[in-house]
C-alpha cells in the first residue's frame, strides 16, 4: 500500500516516515521505504510504502513520476547548497530586477535540458566499483543520518542576540536556546569547493510559471531563515550558515531584497535548487532558494496528503 504523506519543513523523509509509523500500530513491525526524497527545508507530498508490498519495478515507477512544485527564490545571493541552508558564496545588489525579466526567463528554461546535480545532494558517485560521496556531496540532508559538518561542529547561535521582528515569537523560543550558542565575530571564511566535475542528467521542465515579485526586508528575511534553519536537527553547519546571513542581512542596516514566487511542472530527478541557481546565473544577479513545496507526484496531490498529528 502506498501512503501520500505531508512532509513538514525542517524534517527529513525518514523523520516524516517514522512520525507516520508512530501513528499506525499495525505498521510498527513493517519495513517501510519512501518513494522519492525531499530536502529538509522542502515540504509537501512524500510517498512511502511497505517494502514487502512494493516490488522493485514498482518502486522505480514511483521514482520516475513527474512532479509539481511551488517555490520561492531570493535574488542577489548565491550559496553552496543553492538554498538558504548553505554557506553564502556571493551577494550583490539587485535593484533593477523586473517582472518581465522573470516571465522571459521561464520561457527560456522550459523544455529538455541538462542539469548538474547540486554539490550537496543525495546523489552517489562511484569510484573503484564502490559507492562514495565526496565532501561537497555528503548526502545533503541524507534521510538516513546527519552528514558531518564540512568545517566541524560550527558555532552555535544565541537567539537573543538578534533583533526582534514579526516572527520572533516563533523563532526565539526557550527550546531553541539549547540548540545554538553564540556566534563569533570573526570575518567570514567561505568554504573552498572542489573543482571536481559533478555528474549531470537530462531533465524536462514541462512548464515554469512566474507568479509574483515582491520585496522583503533584510530583517524579516533573516528572521525567516533563522526560523527555518533552527527547525533542522543534526549538524548541518547551522552556526556557520547563520553567521553568514547575520553579517549580510543585519550588519548593513535594514534594506529591501527581491524575492519571486514560481510554480513548475517537471520530470523526475529535477532539482528545484539547481533550477533557481541557474535562473540567478542567467539573470546575472545570483539567486538561492528560500522555500520549496511539492504539490503533486504523479496522481498523488497535496490536498489528499495525510497530515500527521504530532
ROGU-821020 format. One record per residue (C-alpha): residue in one letter; y, x, z. Coordinates in nm, 3 decimals, padded with zeros to 5 digits. Layout:
N
  res       py       px       pz
    a        Y        X        Z
...
//
This chain:
310
  res       py       px       pz
    x   00.000   00.000   00.000
    x   00.349   00.121  -00.085
    x   00.639   00.073   00.157
    x   01.003   00.073   00.049
    x   01.196   00.222   00.343
    x   01.568   00.263   00.402
    x   01.621   00.627   00.498
    x   01.926   00.681   00.714
    x   02.180   00.954   00.654
    x   02.105   01.255   00.870
    x   01.725   01.232   00.884
    x   01.458   01.398   00.673
    x   01.200   01.195   00.479
    x   00.937   01.297   00.734
    x   01.151   01.177   01.024
    x   01.202   00.845   00.845
    x   00.829   00.812   00.780
    x   00.744   00.886   01.143
    x   01.000   00.634   01.269
    x   00.838   00.373   01.045
    x   00.489   00.466   01.162
    x   00.609   00.417   01.520
    x   00.682   00.051   01.445
    x   00.338  -00.010   01.291
    x   00.047   00.038   01.536
    x  -00.201  -00.018   01.252
    x  -00.066   00.295   01.078
    x  -00.088   00.530   01.377
    x  -00.408   00.695   01.251
    x  -00.325   00.670   00.880
    x  -00.250   00.984   00.682
    x   00.073   00.895   00.503
    x   00.295   01.059   00.243
    x   00.636   00.999   00.093
    x   00.656   00.943  -00.282
    x   00.979   01.126  -00.351
    x   01.235   01.316  -00.146
    x   01.589   01.263  -00.027
    x   01.823   01.521   00.126
    x   01.905   01.454   00.493
    x   02.266   01.366   00.407
    x   02.143   01.115   00.147
    x   02.044   00.761   00.236
    x   01.871   00.468   00.071
    x   01.536   00.395  -00.093
    x   01.244   00.612   00.018
    x   00.892   00.517  -00.092
    x   00.597   00.603   00.133
    x   00.227   00.518   00.121
    x  -00.108   00.579   00.287
    x  -00.275   00.879   00.123
    x  -00.621   00.724   00.105
    x  -00.479   00.424  -00.082
    x  -00.262   00.624  -00.322
    x  -00.452   00.817  -00.587
    x  -00.309   01.143  -00.721
    x  -00.232   00.986  -01.059
    x  -00.053   00.700  -00.888
    x   00.149   00.948  -00.680
    x   00.254   01.127  -00.996
    x   00.359   00.793  -01.144
    x   00.585   00.721  -00.846
    x   00.736   01.069  -00.856
    x   00.819   01.008  -01.223
    x   01.009   00.680  -01.177
    x   01.372   00.655  -01.285
    x   01.635   00.620  -01.013
    x   01.982   00.483  -00.947
    x   02.244   00.627  -00.713
    x   02.591   00.568  -00.578
    x   02.763   00.891  -00.483
    x   03.100   01.039  -00.387
    x   03.241   01.376  -00.491
    x   03.515   01.584  -00.327
    x   03.728   01.782  -00.570
    x   03.878   02.124  -00.509
    x   03.580   02.272  -00.321
    x   03.251   02.442  -00.409
    x   02.965   02.501  -00.164
    x   02.638   02.691  -00.185
    x   02.433   02.370  -00.147
    x   02.657   02.159  -00.376
    x   02.729   01.922  -00.088
    x   02.922   01.929   00.240
    x   02.614   02.062   00.421
    x   02.680   02.406   00.274
    x   02.899   02.715   00.316
    x   03.227   02.683   00.128
    x   03.246   02.933  -00.157
    x   03.571   02.824  -00.321
    x   03.870   02.599  -00.260
    x   04.173   02.524  -00.474
    x   04.447   02.266  -00.517
    x   04.373   01.971  -00.747
    x   04.696   01.779  -00.784
    x   04.664   01.667  -01.145
    x   04.320   01.502  -01.147
    x   04.344   01.173  -01.335
    x   04.111   00.873  -01.367
    x   04.095   00.921  -01.744
    x   03.951   01.271  -01.686
    x   03.667   01.125  -01.481
    x   03.597   00.849  -01.732
    x   03.571   01.107  -02.009
    x   03.351   01.339  -01.804
    x   03.100   01.059  -01.751
    x   03.054   01.023  -02.127
    x   03.013   01.398  -02.165
    x   02.732   01.410  -01.909
    x   02.533   01.112  -02.032
    x   02.215   01.189  -02.224
    x   01.942   01.451  -02.208
    x   02.037   01.791  -02.072
    x   01.903   02.094  -01.892
    x   01.974   02.106  -01.518
    x   01.916   02.403  -01.290
    x   01.763   02.340  -00.951
    x   02.009   02.390  -00.664
    x   01.960   02.718  -00.481
    x   01.886   02.515  -00.169
    x   01.618   02.265  -00.268
    x   01.252   02.179  -00.217
    x   01.159   02.342  -00.549
    x   00.881   02.600  -00.518
    x   00.875   02.913  -00.729
    x   00.566   03.122  -00.784
    x   00.510   03.494  -00.750
    x   00.168   03.660  -00.784
    x  -00.007   03.322  -00.803
    x   00.131   03.225  -00.461
    x   00.398   02.974  -00.366
    x   00.712   03.142  -00.241
    x   01.059   03.021  -00.150
    x   01.339   03.274  -00.180
    x   01.601   03.273   00.096
    x   01.852   03.075  -00.108
    x   01.583   02.818  -00.179
    x   01.422   02.790   00.162
    x   01.340   02.422   00.134
    x   01.698   02.297   00.157
    x   01.623   02.032   00.414
    x   01.248   02.052   00.370
    x   01.094   01.741   00.519
    x   00.821   01.932   00.698
    x   01.030   02.161   00.914
    x   01.376   02.302   00.953
    x   01.437   02.618   00.748
    x   01.566   02.928   00.922
    x   01.939   02.987   00.914
    x   02.023   03.248   00.646
    x   02.262   03.406   00.893
    x   02.051   03.346   01.201
    x   02.143   03.081   01.452
    x   02.508   03.018   01.386
    x   02.777   02.950   01.644
    x   02.784   02.601   01.780
    x   03.080   02.368   01.796
    x   03.278   02.239   02.091
    x   03.372   01.898   01.964
    x   03.668   01.867   02.197
    x   03.839   02.149   02.002
    x   03.905   01.920   01.709
    x   04.193   01.671   01.684
    x   04.138   01.300   01.717
    x   04.102   01.068   01.420
    x   03.987   00.717   01.341
    x   03.629   00.841   01.361
    x   03.650   01.023   01.693
    x   03.466   00.756   01.892
    x   03.160   00.809   01.673
    x   03.196   01.185   01.645
    x   03.293   01.305   01.990
    x   03.003   01.160   02.188
    x   02.873   01.333   02.504
    x   02.529   01.374   02.345
    x   02.676   01.587   02.069
    x   02.840   01.819   02.321
    x   02.496   01.959   02.391
    x   02.424   02.015   02.022
    x   02.710   02.253   01.950
    x   02.910   02.520   02.135
    x   03.242   02.667   02.041
    x   03.342   02.802   01.702
    x   03.455   03.157   01.675
    x   03.792   03.258   01.536
    x   03.660   03.532   01.307
    x   03.750   03.542   00.939
    x   03.519   03.351   00.706
    x   03.225   03.555   00.585
    x   03.084   03.377   00.283
    x   02.712   03.416   00.208
    x   02.606   03.664  -00.056
    x   02.394   03.470  -00.301
    x   02.123   03.630  -00.506
    x   02.183   03.677  -00.878
    x   01.824   03.567  -00.938
    x   01.792   03.310  -01.212
    x   01.668   02.985  -01.068
    x   01.438   02.752  -01.264
    x   01.564   02.451  -01.456
    x   01.422   02.136  -01.609
    x   01.517   01.875  -01.867
    x   01.664   01.556  -01.723
    x   01.816   01.242  -01.868
    x   02.133   01.079  -01.739
    x   02.095   00.733  -01.887
    x   02.425   00.607  -01.751
    x   02.701   00.770  -01.548
    x   02.990   00.549  -01.445
    x   03.316   00.633  -01.271
    x   03.406   00.377  -01.006
    x   03.718   00.481  -00.817
    x   03.952   00.773  -00.747
    x   04.133   00.792  -00.415
    x   04.273   01.042  -00.166
    x   04.153   01.121   00.182
    x   04.348   01.320   00.439
    x   04.210   01.660   00.531
    x   04.197   01.548   00.895
    x   03.985   01.242   00.816
    x   03.765   01.437   00.576
    x   03.686   01.691   00.845
    x   03.602   01.411   01.090
    x   03.365   01.264   00.830
    x   03.198   01.600   00.763
    x   03.169   01.673   01.135
    x   03.003   01.338   01.195
    x   02.758   01.382   00.907
    x   02.666   01.743   00.985
    x   02.616   01.651   01.351
    x   02.356   01.390   01.255
    x   02.118   01.651   01.113
    x   01.872   01.801   01.359
    x   01.737   02.153   01.338
    x   01.911   02.474   01.241
    x   02.086   02.426   00.908
    x   02.375   02.669   00.969
    x   02.579   02.387   01.122
    x   02.803   02.628   01.311
    x   02.898   02.836   01.008
    x   02.939   02.528   00.791
    x   03.173   02.353   01.032
    x   03.373   02.670   01.084
    x   03.431   02.692   00.707
    x   03.551   02.333   00.689
    x   03.764   02.367   01.002
    x   03.954   02.662   00.858
    x   04.009   02.491   00.525
    x   04.088   02.138   00.643
    x   04.254   02.173   00.983
    x   04.440   02.504   00.989
    x   04.671   02.430   00.695
    x   04.820   02.108   00.828
    x   04.726   01.760   00.710
    x   04.707   01.718   00.330
    x   04.551   01.488   00.072
    x   04.225   01.561  -00.110
    x   04.096   01.365  -00.411
    x   03.754   01.205  -00.389
    x   03.583   00.999  -00.659
    x   03.306   00.742  -00.645
    x   03.038   00.720  -00.916
    x   02.715   00.539  -00.996
    x   02.430   00.685  -01.200
    x   02.101   00.584  -01.360
    x   01.893   00.898  -01.408
    x   01.545   01.024  -01.483
    x   01.311   01.156  -01.219
    x   01.395   01.502  -01.090
    x   01.771   01.474  -01.137
    x   01.969   01.639  -00.858
    x   02.290   01.447  -00.791
    x   02.425   01.750  -00.606
    x   02.384   01.962  -00.919
    x   02.547   01.690  -01.129
    x   02.853   01.689  -00.902
    x   02.874   02.068  -00.911
    x   02.858   02.061  -01.291
    x   03.132   01.799  -01.314
    x   03.355   02.017  -01.099
    x   03.288   02.321  -01.316
    x   03.361   02.125  -01.634
    x   03.690   01.997  -01.494
    x   03.778   02.349  -01.378
    x   03.865   02.247  -01.023
    x   03.531   02.262  -00.844
    x   03.353   01.973  -00.671
    x   03.095   01.916  -00.400
    x   02.905   01.609  -00.285
    x   03.027   01.402   00.010
    x   02.766   01.125   00.005
    x   02.461   01.001  -00.188
    x   02.295   00.661  -00.167
    x   01.977   00.593  -00.365
    x   01.984   00.227  -00.462
    x   01.671   00.200  -00.677
    x   01.343   00.379  -00.754
    x   01.164   00.212  -01.044
    x   01.131  -00.155  -00.946
    x   01.197  -00.084  -00.577
    x   01.552  -00.186  -00.484
    x   01.770  -00.106  -00.184
    x   01.822  -00.473  -00.100
    x   01.444  -00.503  -00.044
    x   01.410  -00.185   00.164
    x   01.271  -00.204   00.517
    x   01.538  -00.122   00.775
    x   01.355   00.050   01.059
    x   01.455  -00.052   01.409
    x   01.540   00.244   01.632
//
